[in-house]
Amino acid sequence: MDLLPFNDFRIGTGSVIEDFSTINNGVGHVVIGAHSLIGMSNVVIGPVTIGDNVIMAQHVVVSGLNHNYTDPALPISRQGVSVKAVVIEDDCWIGANAVITSGVTVGKHSVVAAGSVVTRDVPPFSVVAGNPARPVKRFDTGSGTWLRL
């Protein structure tokens, strides 16, 4: 746990952070809802909000932090950072080795396939896969079935 006193860290009832994970609130709040699982060796860098009943498999990276790179004459390490909140809504499953980048919202009841790199918002009730992640399925409430895209 890499937690600093000037930003919030909250974890809901029944939630678990497994071994070898890093939680860092240095540049933004980290809030984890109830009954969520942060799997082994995950990295969560705020600002990040994780909803209720979220499952994150192993080696997932979720980061609201990004390094700036505007001047090629300067080392990147001296160009500062930007932050945009990541939101993972309720009842999502994030597969092993997925990466969720700053500013992304993963809509409720969605799945991010293993190994995916999520650079855009994920609609609710959908499955995304790939690098960059793209929708491959969505739940059709009218028919009550999953539709391949």
N, CA and C atoms as a LAMMPS dump frame, in Angstrom:
ITEM: TIMESTEP
0
ITEM: NUMBER OF ATOMS
447
ITEM: BOX BOUNDS ff ff ff
-5.0000000000000000e+02 5.0000000000000000e+02
-5.0000000000000000e+02 5.0000000000000000e+02
-5.0000000000000000e+02 5.0000000000000000e+02
ITEM: ATOMS id mol type element x y z
1 1 1 N 0.854 -1.168 0
2 1 2 C 0 0 0
3 1 3 C 0.904 1.236 0
4 2 1 N 0.697 2.075 -0.976
5 2 2 C 1.455 3.304 -1.116
6 2 3 C 0.459 4.444 -0.955
7 3 1 N 0.038 4.662 0.3
8 3 2 C -1.064 5.576 0.589
9 3 3 C -0.562 6.821 1.297
10 4 1 N -1.041 7.966 0.818
11 4 2 C -0.642 9.243 1.378
12 4 3 C -1.847 9.889 2.06
13 5 1 N -1.612 10.695 3.109
14 5 2 C -2.732 11.207 3.908
15 5 3 C -3.556 12.309 3.249
16 6 1 N -3.078 12.913 2.169
17 6 2 C -3.808 14.039 1.581
18 6 3 C -4.814 13.638 0.503
19 7 1 N -4.886 12.362 0.145
20 7 2 C -5.913 11.855 -0.768
21 7 3 C -6.602 10.668 -0.116
22 8 1 N -7.864 10.47 -0.463
23 8 2 C -8.65 9.398 0.14
24 8 3 C -8.226 8.021 -0.354
25 9 1 N -8.324 7.072 0.541
26 9 2 C -8.333 5.65 0.204
27 9 3 C -9.466 5.047 1.012
28 10 1 N -10.422 4.431 0.301
29 10 2 C -11.53 3.757 0.973
30 10 3 C -11.74 2.402 0.323
31 11 1 N -12.098 1.43 1.164
32 11 2 C -12.403 0.092 0.67
33 11 3 C -13.672 -0.386 1.363
34 12 1 N -14.611 -0.891 0.559
35 12 2 C -15.914 -1.279 1.067
36 12 3 C -15.907 -2.619 1.783
37 13 1 N -17.005 -2.876 2.449
38 13 2 C -17.215 -4.112 3.201
39 13 3 C -17.046 -5.327 2.298
40 14 1 N -16.292 -6.296 2.779
41 14 2 C -16.139 -7.555 2.072
42 14 3 C -15.204 -7.517 0.883
43 15 1 N -14.571 -6.393 0.617
44 15 2 C -13.624 -6.315 -0.497
45 15 3 C -12.258 -6.813 -0.068
46 16 1 N -11.493 -7.314 -1.053
47 16 2 C -10.193 -7.917 -0.778
48 16 3 C -9.166 -7.376 -1.765
49 17 1 N -7.986 -7.061 -1.264
50 17 2 C -6.827 -6.744 -2.096
51 17 3 C -5.836 -7.875 -1.875
52 18 1 N -5.554 -8.639 -2.931
53 18 2 C -4.68 -9.804 -2.8
54 18 3 C -3.207 -9.403 -2.769
55 19 1 N -2.374 -10.38 -2.412
56 19 2 C -0.936 -10.173 -2.253
57 19 3 C -0.283 -9.573 -3.498
58 20 1 N 0.792 -8.841 -3.24
59 20 2 C 1.684 -8.284 -4.253
60 20 3 C 1.045 -7.177 -5.081
61 21 1 N -0.113 -6.683 -4.676
62 21 2 C -0.744 -5.57 -5.375
63 21 3 C -0.22 -4.251 -4.826
64 22 1 N -0.259 -3.219 -5.68
65 22 2 C 0.133 -1.878 -5.276
66 22 3 C -1.059 -0.955 -5.456
67 23 1 N -1.408 -0.249 -4.398
68 23 2 C -2.465 0.757 -4.434
69 23 3 C -1.796 2.082 -4.113
70 24 1 N -1.932 3.08 -5.03
71 24 2 C -1.248 4.35 -4.855
72 24 3 C -2.248 5.483 -5.029
73 25 1 N -2.391 6.304 -3.992
74 25 2 C -3.302 7.452 -4.048
75 25 3 C -2.54 8.774 -4.077
76 26 1 N -1.295 8.75 -4.513
77 26 2 C -0.46 9.951 -4.494
78 26 3 C -0.968 11.091 -5.351
79 27 1 N -1.596 10.792 -6.488
80 27 2 C -2.087 11.861 -7.362
81 27 3 C -3.608 11.898 -7.444
82 28 1 N -4.287 11.014 -6.706
83 28 2 C -5.745 11.026 -6.72
84 28 3 C -6.335 9.958 -5.832
85 29 1 N -7.565 10.168 -5.451
86 29 2 C -8.277 9.258 -4.562
87 29 3 C -8.366 7.856 -5.168
88 30 1 N -8.395 6.852 -4.305
89 30 2 C -8.686 5.47 -4.692
90 30 3 C -9.838 5.005 -3.815
91 31 1 N -10.951 4.67 -4.47
92 31 2 C -12.147 4.232 -3.757
93 31 3 C -12.566 2.892 -4.344
94 32 1 N -12.681 1.893 -3.48
95 32 2 C -13.079 0.542 -3.88
96 32 3 C -14.392 0.231 -3.173
97 33 1 N -15.392 -0.185 -3.946
98 33 2 C -16.713 -0.469 -3.396
99 33 3 C -16.741 -1.767 -2.597
100 34 1 N -17.946 -2.215 -2.296
101 34 2 C -18.163 -3.407 -1.472
102 34 3 C -18.062 -4.683 -2.312
103 35 1 N -17.548 -5.726 -1.691
104 35 2 C -17.504 -7.075 -2.264
105 35 3 C -16.75 -7.133 -3.587
106 36 1 N -15.699 -6.332 -3.709
107 36 2 C -14.863 -6.34 -4.906
108 36 3 C -13.544 -7.031 -4.614
109 37 1 N -12.95 -7.575 -5.662
110 37 2 C -11.691 -8.315 -5.547
111 37 3 C -10.64 -7.653 -6.417
112 38 1 N -9.544 -7.242 -5.8
113 38 2 C -8.386 -6.732 -6.517
114 38 3 C -7.38 -7.887 -6.504
115 39 1 N -7.172 -8.513 -7.656
116 39 2 C -6.393 -9.744 -7.746
117 39 3 C -4.907 -9.56 -7.481
118 40 1 N -4.198 -10.691 -7.481
119 40 2 C -2.76 -10.691 -7.202
120 40 3 C -1.988 -9.845 -8.206
121 41 1 N -1.038 -9.094 -7.679
122 41 2 C -0.079 -8.319 -8.48
123 41 3 C -0.73 -7.241 -9.335
124 42 1 N -1.839 -6.693 -8.876
125 42 2 C -2.458 -5.58 -9.591
126 42 3 C -1.799 -4.269 -9.194
127 43 1 N -1.919 -3.259 -10.071
128 43 2 C -1.45 -1.91 -9.791
129 43 3 C -2.629 -0.972 -10.01
130 44 1 N -2.975 -0.214 -8.981
131 44 2 C -4.066 0.758 -9.06
132 44 3 C -3.491 2.103 -8.631
133 45 1 N -3.467 3.063 -9.583
134 45 2 C -2.934 4.396 -9.322
135 45 3 C -4.064 5.401 -9.538
136 46 1 N -4.421 6.131 -8.476
137 46 2 C -5.537 7.055 -8.538
138 46 3 C -5.3 8.216 -9.477
139 47 1 N -6.356 8.953 -9.773
140 47 2 C -7.695 8.796 -9.243
141 47 3 C -8.448 7.635 -9.899
142 48 1 N -8.932 6.72 -9.057
143 48 2 C -9.655 5.536 -9.52
144 48 3 C -10.816 5.269 -8.576
145 49 1 N -11.98 4.996 -9.177
146 49 2 C -13.134 4.538 -8.415
147 49 3 C -13.547 3.184 -8.97
148 50 1 N -13.61 2.191 -8.096
149 50 2 C -14 0.831 -8.459
150 50 3 C -15.307 0.548 -7.727
151 51 1 N -16.316 0.103 -8.466
152 51 2 C -17.635 -0.095 -7.897
153 51 3 C -17.758 -1.343 -7.041
154 52 1 N -18.998 -1.727 -6.786
155 52 2 C -19.317 -2.924 -6.007
156 52 3 C -19.263 -4.165 -6.901
157 53 1 N -18.885 -5.291 -6.296
158 53 2 C -18.919 -6.598 -6.968
159 53 3 C -18.07 -6.645 -8.232
160 54 1 N -16.944 -5.96 -8.208
161 54 2 C -16.009 -5.967 -9.335
162 54 3 C -14.969 -7.057 -9.089
163 55 1 N -14.647 -7.798 -10.148
164 55 2 C -13.59 -8.804 -10.085
165 55 3 C -12.457 -8.338 -10.997
166 56 1 N -11.278 -8.203 -10.42
167 56 2 C -10.093 -7.891 -11.206
168 56 3 C -9.145 -9.076 -11.067
169 57 1 N -8.833 -9.721 -12.188
170 57 2 C -7.948 -10.882 -12.179
171 57 3 C -6.514 -10.442 -11.872
172 58 1 N -5.532 -11.249 -12.226
173 58 2 C -4.137 -10.999 -11.883
174 58 3 C -3.467 -10.046 -12.88
175 59 1 N -2.506 -9.296 -12.355
176 59 2 C -1.615 -8.444 -13.162
177 59 3 C -2.363 -7.374 -13.957
178 60 1 N -3.423 -6.841 -13.403
179 60 2 C -4.178 -5.767 -14.038
180 60 3 C -3.554 -4.433 -13.626
181 61 1 N -3.489 -3.491 -14.578
182 61 2 C -3.025 -2.138 -14.283
183 61 3 C -4.167 -1.17 -14.582
184 62 1 N -4.517 -0.356 -13.573
185 62 2 C -5.534 0.685 -13.714
186 62 3 C -4.876 1.972 -13.247
187 63 1 N -4.75 2.942 -14.157
188 63 2 C -4.018 4.148 -13.791
189 63 3 C -4.704 5.405 -14.286
190 64 1 N -4.962 6.317 -13.358
191 64 2 C -5.47 7.64 -13.692
192 64 3 C -4.349 8.616 -13.985
193 65 1 N -3.121 8.153 -13.963
194 65 2 C -1.921 8.979 -14.146
195 65 3 C -1.354 8.769 -15.538
196 66 1 N -0.883 9.853 -16.134
197 66 2 C -0.199 9.769 -17.414
198 66 3 C 0.956 10.767 -17.411
199 67 1 N 2.086 10.393 -17.976
200 67 2 C 3.216 11.313 -18.082
201 67 3 C 3.046 12.197 -19.311
202 68 1 N 3.351 13.483 -19.148
203 68 2 C 3.286 14.422 -20.268
204 68 3 C 4.521 14.252 -21.147
205 69 1 N 4.331 14.494 -22.439
206 69 2 C 5.451 14.464 -23.377
207 69 3 C 5.142 15.429 -24.504
208 70 1 N 5.594 16.678 -24.329
209 70 2 C 5.34 17.695 -25.339
210 70 3 C 6.629 18.268 -25.924
211 71 1 N 7.7 18.232 -25.179
212 71 2 C 8.959 18.833 -25.615
213 71 3 C 10.034 17.763 -25.744
214 72 1 N 10.389 17.37 -26.965
215 72 2 C 11.388 16.314 -27.131
216 72 3 C 12.792 16.709 -26.668
217 73 1 N 13.017 18.004 -26.397
218 73 2 C 14.319 18.439 -25.904
219 73 3 C 14.475 18.208 -24.408
220 74 1 N 13.375 17.917 -23.724
221 74 2 C 13.409 17.693 -22.272
222 74 3 C 13.208 16.22 -21.962
223 75 1 N 13.871 15.718 -20.918
224 75 2 C 13.571 14.352 -20.487
225 75 3 C 12.098 14.24 -20.089
226 76 1 N 11.468 13.147 -20.441
227 76 2 C 10.059 12.946 -20.117
228 76 3 C 9.835 13.055 -18.612
229 77 1 N 10.787 12.589 -17.837
230 77 2 C 10.637 12.619 -16.377
231 77 3 C 10.527 14.034 -15.82
232 78 1 N 10.883 15.063 -16.61
233 78 2 C 10.797 16.455 -16.146
234 78 3 C 9.649 17.221 -16.778
235 79 1 N 8.73 16.521 -17.451
236 79 2 C 7.632 17.202 -18.135
237 79 3 C 6.306 17.124 -17.39
238 80 1 N 6.325 16.597 -16.196
239 80 2 C 5.118 16.583 -15.382
240 80 3 C 4.166 15.453 -15.75
241 81 1 N 3.042 15.46 -15.072
242 81 2 C 2.04 14.417 -15.271
243 81 3 C 0.671 15.058 -15.426
244 82 1 N -0.257 14.286 -15.974
245 82 2 C -1.66 14.686 -16.011
246 82 3 C -2.466 13.557 -15.379
247 83 1 N -3.616 13.899 -14.854
248 83 2 C -4.474 12.888 -14.242
249 83 3 C -5.902 13.047 -14.751
250 84 1 N -6.533 11.911 -15.024
251 84 2 C -7.946 11.844 -15.371
252 84 3 C -8.489 10.596 -14.693
253 85 1 N -9.592 10.756 -14.014
254 85 2 C -10.148 9.667 -13.214
255 85 3 C -10.546 8.471 -14.074
256 86 1 N -10.302 7.286 -13.526
257 86 2 C -10.788 6.027 -14.081
258 86 3 C -11.957 5.587 -13.207
259 87 1 N -13.039 5.141 -13.859
260 87 2 C -14.198 4.626 -13.134
261 87 3 C -14.505 3.244 -13.677
262 88 1 N -14.565 2.271 -12.775
263 88 2 C -15.033 0.929 -13.112
264 88 3 C -16.334 0.753 -12.35
265 89 1 N -17.437 0.713 -13.091
266 89 2 C -18.746 0.662 -12.454
267 89 3 C -19.032 -0.727 -11.889
268 90 1 N -20.168 -0.878 -11.235
269 90 2 C -20.532 -2.107 -10.53
270 90 3 C -20.58 -3.328 -11.445
271 91 1 N -20.265 -4.482 -10.847
272 91 2 C -20.475 -5.801 -11.452
273 91 3 C -19.649 -6.039 -12.706
274 92 1 N -18.444 -5.52 -12.762
275 92 2 C -17.564 -5.736 -13.911
276 92 3 C -16.536 -6.823 -13.617
277 93 1 N -16.016 -7.401 -14.686
278 93 2 C -14.939 -8.388 -14.602
279 93 3 C -13.816 -7.892 -15.502
280 94 1 N -12.646 -7.701 -14.912
281 94 2 C -11.472 -7.245 -15.651
282 94 3 C -10.51 -8.435 -15.713
283 95 1 N -10.235 -8.922 -16.934
284 95 2 C -9.408 -10.113 -17.129
285 95 3 C -7.94 -9.869 -16.85
286 96 1 N -7.212 -10.96 -16.684
287 96 2 C -5.78 -10.925 -16.363
288 96 3 C -4.998 -10.121 -17.403
289 97 1 N -4.015 -9.379 -16.914
290 97 2 C -3.08 -8.615 -17.737
291 97 3 C -3.733 -7.484 -18.528
292 98 1 N -4.929 -7.078 -18.167
293 98 2 C -5.574 -5.933 -18.821
294 98 3 C -4.957 -4.638 -18.312
295 99 1 N -5.022 -3.616 -19.156
296 99 2 C -4.568 -2.275 -18.798
297 99 3 C -5.72 -1.318 -19.078
298 100 1 N -6.061 -0.494 -18.081
299 100 2 C -7.105 0.515 -18.24
300 100 3 C -6.449 1.871 -18.025
301 101 1 N -6.487 2.711 -19.065
302 101 2 C -5.748 3.968 -19.057
303 101 3 C -6.581 5.12 -18.493
304 102 1 N -5.916 6.224 -18.225
305 102 2 C -6.547 7.369 -17.567
306 102 3 C -7.731 7.901 -18.369
307 103 1 N -8.75 8.336 -17.631
308 103 2 C -9.921 8.949 -18.219
309 103 3 C -10.992 7.986 -18.697
310 104 1 N -10.79 6.683 -18.515
311 104 2 C -11.715 5.671 -19.033
312 104 3 C -12.778 5.335 -17.995
313 105 1 N -14.02 5.125 -18.472
314 105 2 C -15.087 4.564 -17.652
315 105 3 C -15.461 3.208 -18.235
316 106 1 N -15.469 2.192 -17.381
317 106 2 C -15.943 0.861 -17.761
318 106 3 C -17.358 0.746 -17.217
319 107 1 N -18.335 0.664 -18.124
320 107 2 C -19.739 0.655 -17.743
321 107 3 C -20.139 -0.6 -16.982
322 108 1 N -21.214 -0.5 -16.214
323 108 2 C -21.664 -1.587 -15.349
324 108 3 C -21.927 -2.87 -16.142
325 109 1 N -21.713 -3.986 -15.464
326 109 2 C -21.947 -5.331 -16.013
327 109 3 C -21.132 -5.602 -17.27
328 110 1 N -19.939 -5.029 -17.363
329 110 2 C -19.098 -5.229 -18.54
330 110 3 C -17.905 -6.119 -18.221
331 111 1 N -17.32 -6.663 -19.294
332 111 2 C -16.143 -7.517 -19.191
333 111 3 C -15.042 -6.934 -20.065
334 112 1 N -13.849 -6.846 -19.499
335 112 2 C -12.655 -6.497 -20.256
336 112 3 C -11.855 -7.786 -20.378
337 113 1 N -11.684 -8.264 -21.619
338 113 2 C -10.998 -9.537 -21.849
339 113 3 C -9.54 -9.469 -21.425
340 114 1 N -8.998 -10.611 -21.067
341 114 2 C -7.593 -10.721 -20.664
342 114 3 C -6.686 -10.129 -21.734
343 115 1 N -5.687 -9.386 -21.284
344 115 2 C -4.695 -8.828 -22.185
345 115 3 C -5.131 -7.586 -22.939
346 116 1 N -6.314 -7.098 -22.694
347 116 2 C -6.821 -5.927 -23.42
348 116 3 C -6.198 -4.635 -22.886
349 117 1 N -6.09 -3.649 -23.772
350 117 2 C -5.651 -2.309 -23.395
351 117 3 C -6.819 -1.37 -23.68
352 118 1 N -7.41 -0.843 -22.612
353 118 2 C -8.625 -0.037 -22.729
354 118 3 C -8.241 1.438 -22.742
355 119 1 N -8.487 2.085 -23.89
356 119 2 C -8.144 3.496 -24.064
357 119 3 C -9.371 4.367 -24.26
358 120 1 N -10.559 3.73 -24.371
359 120 2 C -11.82 4.453 -24.553
360 120 3 C -12.856 3.876 -23.606
361 121 1 N -13.904 4.647 -23.355
362 121 2 C -14.976 4.181 -22.484
363 121 3 C -15.578 2.878 -22.997
364 122 1 N -15.969 2.031 -22.041
365 122 2 C -16.624 0.756 -22.341
366 122 3 C -18.102 0.921 -22.017
367 123 1 N -18.998 0.696 -23.002
368 123 2 C -20.429 0.845 -22.726
369 123 3 C -20.909 -0.185 -21.699
370 124 1 N -21.938 0.144 -20.926
371 124 2 C -22.506 -0.848 -20.004
372 124 3 C -22.96 -2.095 -20.755
373 125 1 N -22.939 -3.233 -20.063
374 125 2 C -23.431 -4.507 -20.595
375 125 3 C -22.73 -4.884 -21.9
376 126 1 N -21.396 -4.789 -21.898
377 126 2 C -20.652 -5.142 -23.098
378 126 3 C -19.38 -5.899 -22.744
379 127 1 N -18.787 -6.502 -23.764
380 127 2 C -17.502 -7.192 -23.646
381 127 3 C -16.556 -6.522 -24.628
382 128 1 N -15.372 -6.135 -24.15
383 128 2 C -14.362 -5.557 -25.027
384 128 3 C -13.121 -6.428 -24.995
385 129 1 N -12.377 -6.413 -26.116
386 129 2 C -11.159 -7.221 -26.215
387 129 3 C -10.194 -6.552 -27.18
388 130 1 N -8.912 -6.814 -26.983
389 130 2 C -7.902 -6.378 -27.936
390 130 3 C -7.066 -5.215 -27.469
391 131 1 N -6.173 -4.798 -28.384
392 131 2 C -5.273 -3.677 -28.145
393 131 3 C -5.227 -2.826 -29.401
394 132 1 N -5.934 -1.689 -29.406
395 132 2 C -6.787 -1.18 -28.332
396 132 3 C -8.091 -1.978 -28.228
397 133 1 N -8.657 -1.995 -27.048
398 133 2 C -9.888 -2.76 -26.808
399 133 3 C -11.038 -2.204 -27.628
400 134 1 N -11.791 -3.125 -28.22
401 134 2 C -12.981 -2.794 -29.013
402 134 3 C -14.134 -3.679 -28.557
403 135 1 N -15.371 -3.185 -28.666
404 135 2 C -16.516 -4.029 -28.296
405 135 3 C -16.607 -5.265 -29.2
406 136 1 N -16.823 -6.428 -28.57
407 136 2 C -17.015 -7.673 -29.33
408 136 3 C -18.384 -8.283 -29.073
409 137 1 N -19.031 -7.89 -27.97
410 137 2 C -20.375 -8.357 -27.64
411 137 3 C -21.086 -7.271 -26.85
412 138 1 N -22.416 -7.317 -26.926
413 138 2 C -23.22 -6.469 -26.041
414 138 3 C -24.49 -7.228 -25.698
415 139 1 N -25.008 -6.939 -24.515
416 139 2 C -26.235 -7.591 -24.081
417 139 3 C -27.417 -6.804 -24.605
418 140 1 N -28.324 -7.487 -25.296
419 140 2 C -29.532 -6.876 -25.826
420 140 3 C -30.662 -7.115 -24.83
421 141 1 N -31.084 -6.052 -24.164
422 141 2 C -32.118 -6.204 -23.138
423 141 3 C -33.458 -6.621 -23.735
424 142 1 N -33.72 -6.238 -24.981
425 142 2 C -34.984 -6.605 -25.619
426 142 3 C -35.13 -8.107 -25.801
427 143 1 N -34.062 -8.763 -26.279
428 143 2 C -34.117 -10.212 -26.517
429 143 3 C -33.574 -11.024 -25.355
430 144 1 N -32.864 -10.35 -24.438
431 144 2 C -32.272 -11.07 -23.301
432 144 3 C -31.099 -11.944 -23.704
433 145 1 N -30.409 -11.583 -24.805
434 145 2 C -29.273 -12.379 -25.278
435 145 3 C -28.062 -11.492 -25.55
436 146 1 N -26.903 -12.15 -25.608
437 146 2 C -25.658 -11.473 -25.985
438 146 3 C -25.547 -11.486 -27.503
439 147 1 N -25.226 -10.345 -28.07
440 147 2 C -25.073 -10.218 -29.514
441 147 3 C -23.601 -9.975 -29.855
442 148 1 N -23.074 -10.744 -30.79
443 148 2 C -21.718 -10.513 -31.277
444 148 3 C -21.714 -9.297 -32.183
445 149 1 N -20.668 -8.506 -32.082
446 149 2 C -20.566 -7.296 -32.912
447 149 3 C -19.574 -7.514 -34.039
